[in-house]
Amino acid sequence: MNKLPFQYVFREVEKLYEKQFDESNVKGIEAHCEFIVAFLHACGWTEEEFQRADFGFAPLDNPILSN
């Protein structure tokens, strides 16, 4: 499966992380985290690949980062 460009996925994940939860809503928080992981997978990324790209460990000339 092809990966969607990092910059696009990053922007969308940032939006997902902005969602506010009551701290007592543990099930809601867990479900939202699972949704974020499912979104990453649907975009062709694993959690590790996405984190590595986010922290700059992927080569800059990598086509997945250049779009």
Phi and psi in radians as a Rosetta constraint file:
Dihedral C 1 N 2 CA 2 C 2 CIRCULARHARMONIC -1.349 0.35
Dihedral N 2 CA 2 C 2 N 3 CIRCULARHARMONIC 2.554 0.35
Dihedral C 2 N 3 CA 3 C 3 CIRCULARHARMONIC -1.517 0.35
Dihedral N 3 CA 3 C 3 N 4 CIRCULARHARMONIC 2.437 0.35
Dihedral C 3 N 4 CA 4 C 4 CIRCULARHARMONIC -1.249 0.35
Dihedral N 4 CA 4 C 4 N 5 CIRCULARHARMONIC 2.666 0.35
Dihedral C 4 N 5 CA 5 C 5 CIRCULARHARMONIC -0.987 0.35
Dihedral N 5 CA 5 C 5 N 6 CIRCULARHARMONIC 2.435 0.35
Dihedral C 5 N 6 CA 6 C 6 CIRCULARHARMONIC -0.943 0.35
Dihedral N 6 CA 6 C 6 N 7 CIRCULARHARMONIC -0.819 0.35
Dihedral C 6 N 7 CA 7 C 7 CIRCULARHARMONIC -1.042 0.35
Dihedral N 7 CA 7 C 7 N 8 CIRCULARHARMONIC -0.689 0.35
Dihedral C 7 N 8 CA 8 C 8 CIRCULARHARMONIC -1.134 0.35
Dihedral N 8 CA 8 C 8 N 9 CIRCULARHARMONIC -0.876 0.35
Dihedral C 8 N 9 CA 9 C 9 CIRCULARHARMONIC -1.104 0.35
Dihedral N 9 CA 9 C 9 N 10 CIRCULARHARMONIC -0.721 0.35
Dihedral C 9 N 10 CA 10 C 10 CIRCULARHARMONIC -1.022 0.35
Dihedral N 10 CA 10 C 10 N 11 CIRCULARHARMONIC -0.817 0.35
Dihedral C 10 N 11 CA 11 C 11 CIRCULARHARMONIC -1.053 0.35
Dihedral N 11 CA 11 C 11 N 12 CIRCULARHARMONIC -0.746 0.35
Dihedral C 11 N 12 CA 12 C 12 CIRCULARHARMONIC -1.201 0.35
Dihedral N 12 CA 12 C 12 N 13 CIRCULARHARMONIC -0.689 0.35
Dihedral C 12 N 13 CA 13 C 13 CIRCULARHARMONIC -1.146 0.35
Dihedral N 13 CA 13 C 13 N 14 CIRCULARHARMONIC -0.706 0.35
Dihedral C 13 N 14 CA 14 C 14 CIRCULARHARMONIC -1.000 0.35
Dihedral N 14 CA 14 C 14 N 15 CIRCULARHARMONIC -0.749 0.35
Dihedral C 14 N 15 CA 15 C 15 CIRCULARHARMONIC -1.077 0.35
Dihedral N 15 CA 15 C 15 N 16 CIRCULARHARMONIC -0.718 0.35
Dihedral C 15 N 16 CA 16 C 16 CIRCULARHARMONIC -1.124 0.35
Dihedral N 16 CA 16 C 16 N 17 CIRCULARHARMONIC -0.653 0.35
Dihedral C 16 N 17 CA 17 C 17 CIRCULARHARMONIC -1.231 0.35
Dihedral N 17 CA 17 C 17 N 18 CIRCULARHARMONIC -0.302 0.35
Dihedral C 17 N 18 CA 18 C 18 CIRCULARHARMONIC -1.303 0.35
Dihedral N 18 CA 18 C 18 N 19 CIRCULARHARMONIC -0.256 0.35
Dihedral C 18 N 19 CA 19 C 19 CIRCULARHARMONIC -1.061 0.35
Dihedral N 19 CA 19 C 19 N 20 CIRCULARHARMONIC 2.311 0.35
Dihedral C 19 N 20 CA 20 C 20 CIRCULARHARMONIC -1.660 0.35
Dihedral N 20 CA 20 C 20 N 21 CIRCULARHARMONIC 2.463 0.35
Dihedral C 20 N 21 CA 21 C 21 CIRCULARHARMONIC -2.301 0.35
Dihedral N 21 CA 21 C 21 N 22 CIRCULARHARMONIC 2.611 0.35
Dihedral C 21 N 22 CA 22 C 22 CIRCULARHARMONIC -1.250 0.35
Dihedral N 22 CA 22 C 22 N 23 CIRCULARHARMONIC 2.324 0.35
Dihedral C 22 N 23 CA 23 C 23 CIRCULARHARMONIC -1.028 0.35
Dihedral N 23 CA 23 C 23 N 24 CIRCULARHARMONIC -0.398 0.35
Dihedral C 23 N 24 CA 24 C 24 CIRCULARHARMONIC -1.407 0.35
Dihedral N 24 CA 24 C 24 N 25 CIRCULARHARMONIC -0.152 0.35
Dihedral C 24 N 25 CA 25 C 25 CIRCULARHARMONIC -1.554 0.35
Dihedral N 25 CA 25 C 25 N 26 CIRCULARHARMONIC 1.100 0.35
Dihedral C 25 N 26 CA 26 C 26 CIRCULARHARMONIC -1.056 0.35
Dihedral N 26 CA 26 C 26 N 27 CIRCULARHARMONIC -0.761 0.35
Dihedral C 26 N 27 CA 27 C 27 CIRCULARHARMONIC -1.103 0.35
Dihedral N 27 CA 27 C 27 N 28 CIRCULARHARMONIC -0.674 0.35
Dihedral C 27 N 28 CA 28 C 28 CIRCULARHARMONIC -1.151 0.35
Dihedral N 28 CA 28 C 28 N 29 CIRCULARHARMONIC -0.699 0.35
Dihedral C 28 N 29 CA 29 C 29 CIRCULARHARMONIC -1.150 0.35
Dihedral N 29 CA 29 C 29 N 30 CIRCULARHARMONIC -0.796 0.35
Dihedral C 29 N 30 CA 30 C 30 CIRCULARHARMONIC -1.070 0.35
Dihedral N 30 CA 30 C 30 N 31 CIRCULARHARMONIC -0.745 0.35
Dihedral C 30 N 31 CA 31 C 31 CIRCULARHARMONIC -1.117 0.35
Dihedral N 31 CA 31 C 31 N 32 CIRCULARHARMONIC -0.670 0.35
Dihedral C 31 N 32 CA 32 C 32 CIRCULARHARMONIC -1.188 0.35
Dihedral N 32 CA 32 C 32 N 33 CIRCULARHARMONIC -0.700 0.35
Dihedral C 32 N 33 CA 33 C 33 CIRCULARHARMONIC -1.099 0.35
Dihedral N 33 CA 33 C 33 N 34 CIRCULARHARMONIC -0.714 0.35
Dihedral C 33 N 34 CA 34 C 34 CIRCULARHARMONIC -1.123 0.35
Dihedral N 34 CA 34 C 34 N 35 CIRCULARHARMONIC -0.627 0.35
Dihedral C 34 N 35 CA 35 C 35 CIRCULARHARMONIC -1.120 0.35
Dihedral N 35 CA 35 C 35 N 36 CIRCULARHARMONIC -0.732 0.35
Dihedral C 35 N 36 CA 36 C 36 CIRCULARHARMONIC -1.089 0.35
Dihedral N 36 CA 36 C 36 N 37 CIRCULARHARMONIC -0.757 0.35
Dihedral C 36 N 37 CA 37 C 37 CIRCULARHARMONIC -1.091 0.35
Dihedral N 37 CA 37 C 37 N 38 CIRCULARHARMONIC -0.762 0.35
Dihedral C 37 N 38 CA 38 C 38 CIRCULARHARMONIC -1.088 0.35
Dihedral N 38 CA 38 C 38 N 39 CIRCULARHARMONIC -0.675 0.35
Dihedral C 38 N 39 CA 39 C 39 CIRCULARHARMONIC -1.084 0.35
Dihedral N 39 CA 39 C 39 N 40 CIRCULARHARMONIC -0.815 0.35
Dihedral C 39 N 40 CA 40 C 40 CIRCULARHARMONIC -1.006 0.35
Dihedral N 40 CA 40 C 40 N 41 CIRCULARHARMONIC -0.807 0.35
Dihedral C 40 N 41 CA 41 C 41 CIRCULARHARMONIC -1.098 0.35
Dihedral N 41 CA 41 C 41 N 42 CIRCULARHARMONIC -0.706 0.35
Dihedral C 41 N 42 CA 42 C 42 CIRCULARHARMONIC -1.129 0.35
Dihedral N 42 CA 42 C 42 N 43 CIRCULARHARMONIC -0.457 0.35
Dihedral C 42 N 43 CA 43 C 43 CIRCULARHARMONIC -1.534 0.35
Dihedral N 43 CA 43 C 43 N 44 CIRCULARHARMONIC 0.019 0.35
Dihedral C 43 N 44 CA 44 C 44 CIRCULARHARMONIC 1.604 0.35
Dihedral N 44 CA 44 C 44 N 45 CIRCULARHARMONIC 0.197 0.35
Dihedral C 44 N 45 CA 45 C 45 CIRCULARHARMONIC -1.932 0.35
Dihedral N 45 CA 45 C 45 N 46 CIRCULARHARMONIC 2.582 0.35
Dihedral C 45 N 46 CA 46 C 46 CIRCULARHARMONIC -1.648 0.35
Dihedral N 46 CA 46 C 46 N 47 CIRCULARHARMONIC 2.904 0.35
Dihedral C 46 N 47 CA 47 C 47 CIRCULARHARMONIC -1.082 0.35
Dihedral N 47 CA 47 C 47 N 48 CIRCULARHARMONIC -0.743 0.35
Dihedral C 47 N 48 CA 48 C 48 CIRCULARHARMONIC -1.117 0.35
Dihedral N 48 CA 48 C 48 N 49 CIRCULARHARMONIC -0.803 0.35
Dihedral C 48 N 49 CA 49 C 49 CIRCULARHARMONIC -1.031 0.35
Dihedral N 49 CA 49 C 49 N 50 CIRCULARHARMONIC -0.770 0.35
Dihedral C 49 N 50 CA 50 C 50 CIRCULARHARMONIC -1.117 0.35
Dihedral N 50 CA 50 C 50 N 51 CIRCULARHARMONIC -0.788 0.35
Dihedral C 50 N 51 CA 51 C 51 CIRCULARHARMONIC -1.104 0.35
Dihedral N 51 CA 51 C 51 N 52 CIRCULARHARMONIC -0.728 0.35
Dihedral C 51 N 52 CA 52 C 52 CIRCULARHARMONIC -1.084 0.35
Dihedral N 52 CA 52 C 52 N 53 CIRCULARHARMONIC -0.734 0.35
Dihedral C 52 N 53 CA 53 C 53 CIRCULARHARMONIC -1.164 0.35
Dihedral N 53 CA 53 C 53 N 54 CIRCULARHARMONIC -0.713 0.35
Dihedral C 53 N 54 CA 54 C 54 CIRCULARHARMONIC -1.079 0.35
Dihedral N 54 CA 54 C 54 N 55 CIRCULARHARMONIC -0.665 0.35
Dihedral C 54 N 55 CA 55 C 55 CIRCULARHARMONIC -1.569 0.35
Dihedral N 55 CA 55 C 55 N 56 CIRCULARHARMONIC 0.099 0.35
Dihedral C 55 N 56 CA 56 C 56 CIRCULARHARMONIC 1.463 0.35
Dihedral N 56 CA 56 C 56 N 57 CIRCULARHARMONIC 0.314 0.35
Dihedral C 56 N 57 CA 57 C 57 CIRCULARHARMONIC -1.495 0.35
Dihedral N 57 CA 57 C 57 N 58 CIRCULARHARMONIC -0.203 0.35
Dihedral C 57 N 58 CA 58 C 58 CIRCULARHARMONIC -1.473 0.35
Dihedral N 58 CA 58 C 58 N 59 CIRCULARHARMONIC 2.483 0.35
Dihedral C 58 N 59 CA 59 C 59 CIRCULARHARMONIC -1.023 0.35
Dihedral N 59 CA 59 C 59 N 60 CIRCULARHARMONIC 2.460 0.35
Dihedral C 59 N 60 CA 60 C 60 CIRCULARHARMONIC -1.128 0.35
Dihedral N 60 CA 60 C 60 N 61 CIRCULARHARMONIC -0.481 0.35
Dihedral C 60 N 61 CA 61 C 61 CIRCULARHARMONIC -1.489 0.35
Dihedral N 61 CA 61 C 61 N 62 CIRCULARHARMONIC 0.111 0.35
Dihedral C 61 N 62 CA 62 C 62 CIRCULARHARMONIC -1.165 0.35
Dihedral N 62 CA 62 C 62 N 63 CIRCULARHARMONIC 2.216 0.35
Dihedral C 62 N 63 CA 63 C 63 CIRCULARHARMONIC -1.071 0.35
Dihedral N 63 CA 63 C 63 N 64 CIRCULARHARMONIC -0.402 0.35
Dihedral C 63 N 64 CA 64 C 64 CIRCULARHARMONIC -1.239 0.35
Dihedral N 64 CA 64 C 64 N 65 CIRCULARHARMONIC -0.327 0.35
Dihedral C 64 N 65 CA 65 C 65 CIRCULARHARMONIC -1.737 0.35
Dihedral N 65 CA 65 C 65 N 66 CIRCULARHARMONIC -0.288 0.35
Dihedral C 65 N 66 CA 66 C 66 CIRCULARHARMONIC -1.466 0.35
Dihedral N 66 CA 66 C 66 N 67 CIRCULARHARMONIC -0.192 0.35
